[in-house]
Amino acid sequence: MNEYVLYFTMFALLIGALSSLKLCFHKNTSNVLIGEGLMAIIIATFLVILSAEFNVSFGETVALFILVAGPVGTIAFSKVMKRKSENIE
């Protein structure tokens, strides 16, 4: 992979990570869930690129786990929040 393409990709992922962190710190629950999902995708992409560049054999496996655990965690969190909002009313 070209060195400049790698640097540009890392810079773009850094900008995406900062914007997802900004979403995570908003008070709305939907923004937190969107930010968490975006951060999971960004971290998995970062791991795949690093594992391809530095020949790390388990990088794709960890990225796949993060891509599966991200939506599962989001669904579990939304179910818990739904139960809590039903108990309040």
N, CA, C and O atoms as CSV, one atom per row, in Angstrom:
chain,resi,resn,atom,element,x,y,z
A,1,MET,N,N,0.849,-1.170,0.000
A,1,MET,CA,C,0.000,0.000,0.000
A,1,MET,C,C,0.900,1.240,0.000
A,1,MET,O,O,1.925,1.289,0.679
A,2,ASN,N,N,0.489,2.220,-0.771
A,2,ASN,CA,C,1.247,3.457,-0.858
A,2,ASN,C,C,1.267,4.156,0.505
A,2,ASN,O,O,0.265,4.164,1.220
A,3,GLU,N,N,2.393,4.730,0.848
A,3,GLU,CA,C,2.560,5.365,2.152
A,3,GLU,C,C,1.600,6.541,2.341
A,3,GLU,O,O,1.054,6.729,3.429
A,4,TYR,N,N,1.396,7.322,1.296
A,4,TYR,CA,C,0.510,8.490,1.401
A,4,TYR,C,C,-0.951,8.082,1.537
A,4,TYR,O,O,-1.726,8.741,2.231
A,5,VAL,N,N,-1.319,7.006,0.877
A,5,VAL,CA,C,-2.686,6.493,1.017
A,5,VAL,C,C,-2.923,6.032,2.451
A,5,VAL,O,O,-3.995,6.255,3.013
A,6,LEU,N,N,-1.926,5.394,3.033
A,6,LEU,CA,C,-2.025,4.950,4.418
A,6,LEU,C,C,-2.174,6.138,5.365
A,6,LEU,O,O,-3.010,6.107,6.268
A,7,TYR,N,N,-1.377,7.177,5.170
A,7,TYR,CA,C,-1.483,8.365,6.020
A,7,TYR,C,C,-2.830,9.059,5.868
A,7,TYR,O,O,-3.425,9.489,6.856
A,8,PHE,N,N,-3.309,9.168,4.639
A,8,PHE,CA,C,-4.612,9.806,4.416
A,8,PHE,C,C,-5.733,8.991,5.050
A,8,PHE,O,O,-6.661,9.555,5.630
A,9,THR,N,N,-5.650,7.680,4.941
A,9,THR,CA,C,-6.675,6.823,5.544
A,9,THR,C,C,-6.679,6.957,7.064
A,9,THR,O,O,-7.743,7.046,7.676
A,10,MET,N,N,-5.514,6.971,7.666
A,10,MET,CA,C,-5.427,7.131,9.122
A,10,MET,C,C,-5.952,8.503,9.555
A,10,MET,O,O,-6.622,8.614,10.582
A,11,PHE,N,N,-5.651,9.541,8.778
A,11,PHE,CA,C,-6.157,10.874,9.097
A,11,PHE,C,C,-7.680,10.914,8.985
A,11,PHE,O,O,-8.350,11.492,9.841
A,12,ALA,N,N,-8.226,10.307,7.943
A,12,ALA,CA,C,-9.682,10.274,7.775
A,12,ALA,C,C,-10.346,9.491,8.902
A,12,ALA,O,O,-11.406,9.884,9.389
A,13,LEU,N,N,-9.733,8.387,9.319
A,13,LEU,CA,C,-10.289,7.623,10.435
A,13,LEU,C,C,-10.209,8.407,11.741
A,13,LEU,O,O,-11.103,8.295,12.580
A,14,LEU,N,N,-9.163,9.192,11.924
A,14,LEU,CA,C,-9.040,10.020,13.118
A,14,LEU,C,C,-10.137,11.082,13.161
A,14,LEU,O,O,-10.727,11.316,14.216
A,15,ILE,N,N,-10.415,11.723,12.034
A,15,ILE,CA,C,-11.484,12.725,11.966
A,15,ILE,C,C,-12.836,12.064,12.249
A,15,ILE,O,O,-13.664,12.624,12.968
A,16,GLY,N,N,-13.055,10.887,11.692
A,16,GLY,CA,C,-14.297,10.156,11.958
A,16,GLY,C,C,-14.432,9.764,13.415
A,16,GLY,O,O,-15.526,9.821,13.976
A,17,ALA,N,N,-13.325,9.365,14.037
A,17,ALA,CA,C,-13.361,8.986,15.451
A,17,ALA,C,C,-13.680,10.193,16.329
A,17,ALA,O,O,-14.431,10.075,17.297
A,18,LEU,N,N,-13.120,11.338,15.998
A,18,LEU,CA,C,-13.419,12.541,16.786
A,18,LEU,C,C,-14.878,12.965,16.638
A,18,LEU,O,O,-15.499,13.394,17.610
A,19,SER,N,N,-15.426,12.849,15.436
A,19,SER,CA,C,-16.827,13.207,15.266
A,19,SER,C,C,-17.751,12.205,15.955
A,19,SER,O,O,-18.806,12.590,16.460
A,20,SER,N,N,-17.371,10.925,15.983
A,20,SER,CA,C,-18.211,9.959,16.700
A,20,SER,C,C,-18.120,10.170,18.211
A,20,SER,O,O,-19.104,9.960,18.920
A,21,LEU,N,N,-16.959,10.581,18.711
A,21,LEU,CA,C,-16.857,10.910,20.135
A,21,LEU,C,C,-17.710,12.121,20.489
A,21,LEU,O,O,-18.299,12.180,21.568
A,22,LYS,N,N,-17.773,13.083,19.580
A,22,LYS,CA,C,-18.625,14.245,19.809
A,22,LYS,C,C,-20.088,13.814,19.904
A,22,LYS,O,O,-20.835,14.314,20.745
A,23,LEU,N,N,-20.489,12.891,19.044
A,23,LEU,CA,C,-21.856,12.370,19.120
A,23,LEU,C,C,-22.092,11.612,20.420
A,23,LEU,O,O,-23.175,11.701,20.998
A,24,CYS,N,N,-21.098,10.873,20.885
A,24,CYS,CA,C,-21.257,10.075,22.100
A,24,CYS,C,C,-21.473,10.936,23.338
A,24,CYS,O,O,-22.103,10.487,24.295
A,25,PHE,N,N,-20.968,12.149,23.336
A,25,PHE,CA,C,-21.088,12.995,24.521
A,25,PHE,C,C,-22.306,13.899,24.508
A,25,PHE,O,O,-22.439,14.756,25.381
A,26,HIS,N,N,-23.206,13.730,23.533
A,26,HIS,CA,C,-24.465,14.460,23.561
A,26,HIS,C,C,-25.403,13.774,24.546
A,26,HIS,O,O,-25.197,12.618,24.916
A,27,LYS,N,N,-26.427,14.495,24.961
A,27,LYS,CA,C,-27.304,13.953,25.998
A,27,LYS,C,C,-28.376,13.015,25.457
A,27,LYS,O,O,-28.945,12.234,26.219
A,28,ASN,N,N,-28.661,13.073,24.170
A,28,ASN,CA,C,-29.697,12.201,23.613
A,28,ASN,C,C,-29.189,10.770,23.511
A,28,ASN,O,O,-28.041,10.535,23.134
A,29,THR,N,N,-30.040,9.829,23.845
A,29,THR,CA,C,-29.657,8.422,23.794
A,29,THR,C,C,-29.387,7.970,22.371
A,29,THR,O,O,-28.484,7.169,22.128
A,30,SER,N,N,-30.172,8.486,21.424
A,30,SER,CA,C,-29.972,8.081,20.032
A,30,SER,C,C,-28.610,8.529,19.519
A,30,SER,O,O,-27.967,7.800,18.764
A,31,ASN,N,N,-28.163,9.709,19.914
A,31,ASN,CA,C,-26.837,10.167,19.488
A,31,ASN,C,C,-25.732,9.295,20.076
A,31,ASN,O,O,-24.735,9.020,19.408
A,32,VAL,N,N,-25.903,8.868,21.300
A,32,VAL,CA,C,-24.903,7.998,21.936
A,32,VAL,C,C,-24.826,6.662,21.194
A,32,VAL,O,O,-23.733,6.143,20.966
A,33,LEU,N,N,-25.962,6.110,20.821
A,33,LEU,CA,C,-25.971,4.834,20.113
A,33,LEU,C,C,-25.375,4.964,18.719
A,33,LEU,O,O,-24.660,4.069,18.269
A,34,ILE,N,N,-25.658,6.060,18.032
A,34,ILE,CA,C,-25.085,6.283,16.703
A,34,ILE,C,C,-23.570,6.460,16.808
A,34,ILE,O,O,-22.822,5.903,16.005
A,35,GLY,N,N,-23.122,7.229,17.790
A,35,GLY,CA,C,-21.691,7.435,17.985
A,35,GLY,C,C,-20.963,6.150,18.327
A,35,GLY,O,O,-19.843,5.924,17.870
A,36,GLU,N,N,-21.595,5.310,19.129
A,36,GLU,CA,C,-20.975,4.029,19.500
A,36,GLU,C,C,-20.859,3.113,18.296
A,36,GLU,O,O,-19.839,2.447,18.119
A,37,GLY,N,N,-21.889,3.074,17.470
A,37,GLY,CA,C,-21.851,2.250,16.268
A,37,GLY,C,C,-20.805,2.731,15.278
A,37,GLY,O,O,-20.102,1.928,14.665
A,38,LEU,N,N,-20.707,4.039,15.125
A,38,LEU,CA,C,-19.706,4.603,14.228
A,38,LEU,C,C,-18.300,4.346,14.744
A,38,LEU,O,O,-17.397,4.061,13.957
A,39,MET,N,N,-18.101,4.442,16.046
A,39,MET,CA,C,-16.779,4.191,16.623
A,39,MET,C,C,-16.369,2.728,16.441
A,39,MET,O,O,-15.195,2.442,16.209
A,40,ALA,N,N,-17.319,1.807,16.544
A,40,ALA,CA,C,-17.000,0.391,16.332
A,40,ALA,C,C,-16.540,0.149,14.895
A,40,ALA,O,O,-15.596,-0.608,14.667
A,41,ILE,N,N,-17.189,0.777,13.942
A,41,ILE,CA,C,-16.802,0.620,12.538
A,41,ILE,C,C,-15.430,1.226,12.284
A,41,ILE,O,O,-14.618,0.648,11.563
A,42,ILE,N,N,-15.169,2.386,12.874
A,42,ILE,CA,C,-13.881,3.052,12.677
A,42,ILE,C,C,-12.742,2.238,13.283
A,42,ILE,O,O,-11.693,2.085,12.658
A,43,ILE,N,N,-12.936,1.720,14.483
A,43,ILE,CA,C,-11.885,0.922,15.126
A,43,ILE,C,C,-11.634,-0.367,14.350
A,43,ILE,O,O,-10.485,-0.781,14.194
A,44,ALA,N,N,-12.693,-1.002,13.863
A,44,ALA,CA,C,-12.514,-2.231,13.085
A,44,ALA,C,C,-11.772,-1.953,11.779
A,44,ALA,O,O,-10.908,-2.733,11.380
A,45,THR,N,N,-12.100,-0.862,11.122
A,45,THR,CA,C,-11.396,-0.500,9.894
A,45,THR,C,C,-9.924,-0.214,10.167
A,45,THR,O,O,-9.050,-0.625,9.403
A,46,PHE,N,N,-9.659,0.489,11.256
A,46,PHE,CA,C,-8.294,0.791,11.656
A,46,PHE,C,C,-7.507,-0.494,11.906
A,46,PHE,O,O,-6.353,-0.605,11.492
A,47,LEU,N,N,-8.118,-1.455,12.575
A,47,LEU,CA,C,-7.440,-2.728,12.852
A,47,LEU,C,C,-7.160,-3.527,11.587
A,47,LEU,O,O,-6.106,-4.150,11.462
A,48,VAL,N,N,-8.103,-3.509,10.649
A,48,VAL,CA,C,-7.896,-4.241,9.401
A,48,VAL,C,C,-6.741,-3.624,8.607
A,48,VAL,O,O,-5.917,-4.344,8.044
A,49,ILE,N,N,-6.684,-2.292,8.566
A,49,ILE,CA,C,-5.599,-1.634,7.831
A,49,ILE,C,C,-4.250,-1.904,8.500
A,49,ILE,O,O,-3.267,-2.204,7.823
A,50,LEU,N,N,-4.207,-1.798,9.823
A,50,LEU,CA,C,-2.947,-2.061,10.513
A,50,LEU,C,C,-2.502,-3.507,10.381
A,50,LEU,O,O,-1.312,-3.778,10.226
A,51,SER,N,N,-3.444,-4.436,10.440
A,51,SER,CA,C,-3.064,-5.845,10.314
A,51,SER,C,C,-2.593,-6.169,8.905
A,51,SER,O,O,-1.732,-7.031,8.728
A,52,ALA,N,N,-3.138,-5.497,7.905
A,52,ALA,CA,C,-2.669,-5.717,6.537
A,52,ALA,C,C,-1.298,-5.091,6.325
A,52,ALA,O,O,-0.461,-5.647,5.614
A,53,GLU,N,N,-1.069,-3.943,6.936
A,53,GLU,CA,C,0.206,-3.241,6.735
A,53,GLU,C,C,1.358,-3.905,7.491
A,53,GLU,O,O,2.467,-4.006,6.966
A,54,PHE,N,N,1.100,-4.358,8.719
A,54,PHE,CA,C,2.169,-4.905,9.551
A,54,PHE,C,C,2.114,-6.421,9.700
A,54,PHE,O,O,2.824,-6.982,10.536
A,55,ASN,N,N,1.292,-7.088,8.912
A,55,ASN,CA,C,1.174,-8.546,8.887
A,55,ASN,C,C,0.844,-9.133,10.261
A,55,ASN,O,O,1.475,-10.094,10.702
A,56,VAL,N,N,-0.138,-8.553,10.922
A,56,VAL,CA,C,-0.630,-9.080,12.192
A,56,VAL,C,C,-1.743,-10.071,11.857
A,56,VAL,O,O,-2.744,-9.706,11.241
A,57,SER,N,N,-1.564,-11.305,12.260
A,57,SER,CA,C,-2.473,-12.362,11.809
A,57,SER,C,C,-3.847,-12.314,12.475
A,57,SER,O,O,-4.833,-12.735,11.870
A,58,PHE,N,N,-3.932,-11.818,13.686
A,58,PHE,CA,C,-5.210,-11.855,14.403
A,58,PHE,C,C,-5.990,-10.546,14.298
A,58,PHE,O,O,-7.044,-10.424,14.921
A,59,GLY,N,N,-5.523,-9.584,13.551
A,59,GLY,CA,C,-6.188,-8.286,13.445
A,59,GLY,C,C,-7.572,-8.373,12.836
A,59,GLY,O,O,-8.500,-7.716,13.306
A,60,GLU,N,N,-7.721,-9.183,11.786
A,60,GLU,CA,C,-9.038,-9.321,11.156
A,60,GLU,C,C,-10.036,-10.014,12.081
A,60,GLU,O,O,-11.227,-9.701,12.053
A,61,THR,N,N,-9.568,-10.939,12.888
A,61,THR,CA,C,-10.454,-11.638,13.824
A,61,THR,C,C,-10.967,-10.687,14.896
A,61,THR,O,O,-12.147,-10.714,15.244
A,62,VAL,N,N,-10.091,-9.856,15.414
A,62,VAL,CA,C,-10.497,-8.873,16.425
A,62,VAL,C,C,-11.449,-7.855,15.810
A,62,VAL,O,O,-12.421,-7.450,16.447
A,63,ALA,N,N,-11.177,-7.441,14.579
A,63,ALA,CA,C,-12.063,-6.494,13.892
A,63,ALA,C,C,-13.446,-7.099,13.669
A,63,ALA,O,O,-14.460,-6.422,13.835
A,64,LEU,N,N,-13.481,-8.366,13.296
A,64,LEU,CA,C,-14.773,-9.038,13.115
A,64,LEU,C,C,-15.532,-9.121,14.428
A,64,LEU,O,O,-16.746,-8.916,14.454
A,65,PHE,N,N,-14.836,-9.418,15.519
A,65,PHE,CA,C,-15.486,-9.455,16.830
A,65,PHE,C,C,-16.060,-8.083,17.189
A,65,PHE,O,O,-17.178,-7.997,17.698
A,66,ILE,N,N,-15.315,-7.023,16.933
A,66,ILE,CA,C,-15.796,-5.675,17.241
A,66,ILE,C,C,-17.020,-5.340,16.386
A,66,ILE,O,O,-17.969,-4.725,16.872
A,67,LEU,N,N,-16.997,-5.746,15.112
A,67,LEU,CA,C,-18.144,-5.470,14.244
A,67,LEU,C,C,-19.382,-6.255,14.657
A,67,LEU,O,O,-20.503,-5.808,14.412
A,68,VAL,N,N,-19.201,-7.405,15.275
A,68,VAL,CA,C,-20.361,-8.173,15.768
A,68,VAL,C,C,-20.803,-7.658,17.133
A,68,VAL,O,O,-22.000,-7.543,17.394
A,69,ALA,N,N,-19.843,-7.347,18.005
A,69,ALA,CA,C,-20.179,-6.919,19.363
A,69,ALA,C,C,-20.783,-5.515,19.404
A,69,ALA,O,O,-21.567,-5.211,20.303
A,70,GLY,N,N,-20.434,-4.663,18.453
A,70,GLY,CA,C,-20.969,-3.299,18.438
A,70,GLY,C,C,-22.486,-3.262,18.315
A,70,GLY,O,O,-23.145,-2.682,19.178
A,71,PRO,N,N,-23.068,-3.861,17.269
A,71,PRO,CA,C,-24.530,-3.866,17.159
A,71,PRO,C,C,-25.227,-4.665,18.261
A,71,PRO,O,O,-26.321,-4.301,18.691
A,72,VAL,N,N,-24.604,-5.746,18.719
A,72,VAL,CA,C,-25.208,-6.523,19.809
A,72,VAL,C,C,-25.276,-5.680,21.079
A,72,VAL,O,O,-26.283,-5.705,21.786
A,73,GLY,N,N,-24.218,-4.937,21.371
A,73,GLY,CA,C,-24.227,-4.041,22.524
A,73,GLY,C,C,-25.240,-2.927,22.378
A,73,GLY,O,O,-25.885,-2.539,23.353
A,74,THR,N,N,-25.387,-2.407,21.171
A,74,THR,CA,C,-26.377,-1.356,20.918
A,74,THR,C,C,-27.792,-1.869,21.142
A,74,THR,O,O,-28.615,-1.185,21.750
A,75,ILE,N,N,-28.077,-3.066,20.654
A,75,ILE,CA,C,-29.415,-3.647,20.834
A,75,ILE,C,C,-29.675,-3.929,22.310
A,75,ILE,O,O,-30.772,-3.668,22.803
A,76,ALA,N,N,-28.688,-4.454,23.015
A,76,ALA,CA,C,-28.867,-4.732,24.438
A,76,ALA,C,C,-29.086,-3.442,25.225
A,76,ALA,O,O,-29.936,-3.396,26.115
A,77,PHE,N,N,-28.333,-2.405,24.906
A,77,PHE,CA,C,-28.487,-1.126,25.593
A,77,PHE,C,C,-29.859,-0.524,25.336
A,77,PHE,O,O,-30.482,0.016,26.250
A,78,SER,N,N,-30.336,-0.613,24.097
A,78,SER,CA,C,-31.653,-0.054,23.797
A,78,SER,C,C,-32.768,-0.848,24.481
A,78,SER,O,O,-33.777,-0.266,24.878
A,79,LYS,N,N,-32.603,-2.162,24.625
A,79,LYS,CA,C,-33.604,-2.964,25.342
A,79,LYS,C,C,-33.654,-2.573,26.821
A,79,LYS,O,O,-34.736,-2.459,27.397
A,80,VAL,N,N,-32.486,-2.368,27.434
A,80,VAL,CA,C,-32.440,-1.972,28.847
A,80,VAL,C,C,-33.067,-0.592,29.025
A,80,VAL,O,O,-33.826,-0.374,29.969
A,81,MET,N,N,-32.759,0.324,28.139
A,81,MET,CA,C,-33.326,1.674,28.235
A,81,MET,C,C,-34.829,1.655,28.015
A,81,MET,O,O,-35.551,2.442,28.627
A,82,LYS,N,N,-35.317,0.760,27.144
A,82,LYS,CA,C,-36.750,0.661,26.909
A,82,LYS,C,C,-37.465,0.157,28.153
A,82,LYS,O,O,-38.537,0.655,28.497
A,83,ARG,N,N,-36.874,-0.837,28.837
A,83,ARG,CA,C,-37.476,-1.356,30.073
A,83,ARG,C,C,-37.512,-0.286,31.156
A,83,ARG,O,O,-38.501,-0.159,31.876
A,84,LYS,N,N,-36.438,0.478,31.269
A,84,LYS,CA,C,-36.390,1.526,32.297
A,84,LYS,C,C,-37.417,2.608,32.022
A,84,LYS,O,O,-38.026,3.128,32.957
A,85,SER,N,N,-37.625,2.965,30.745
A,85,SER,CA,C,-38.607,3.999,30.425
A,85,SER,C,C,-40.031,3.487,30.638
A,85,SER,O,O,-40.919,4.278,30.956
A,86,GLU,N,N,-40.270,2.181,30.470
A,86,GLU,CA,C,-41.599,1.617,30.729
A,86,GLU,C,C,-41.881,1.589,32.240
A,86,GLU,O,O,-43.026,1.767,32.655
A,87,ASN,N,N,-40.851,1.368,33.057
A,87,ASN,CA,C,-41.038,1.331,34.507
A,87,ASN,C,C,-41.296,2.710,35.077
A,87,ASN,O,O,-41.970,2.839,36.099
A,88,ILE,N,N,-40.777,3.735,34.441
A,88,ILE,CA,C,-40.962,5.106,34.942
A,88,ILE,C,C,-42.381,5.574,34.717
A,88,ILE,O,O,-42.953,6.257,35.566
A,89,GLU,N,N,-42.959,5.212,33.578
A,89,GLU,CA,C,-44.299,5.698,33.246
A,89,GLU,C,C,-45.371,5.006,33.976
A,89,GLU,O,O,-46.547,5.318,33.790
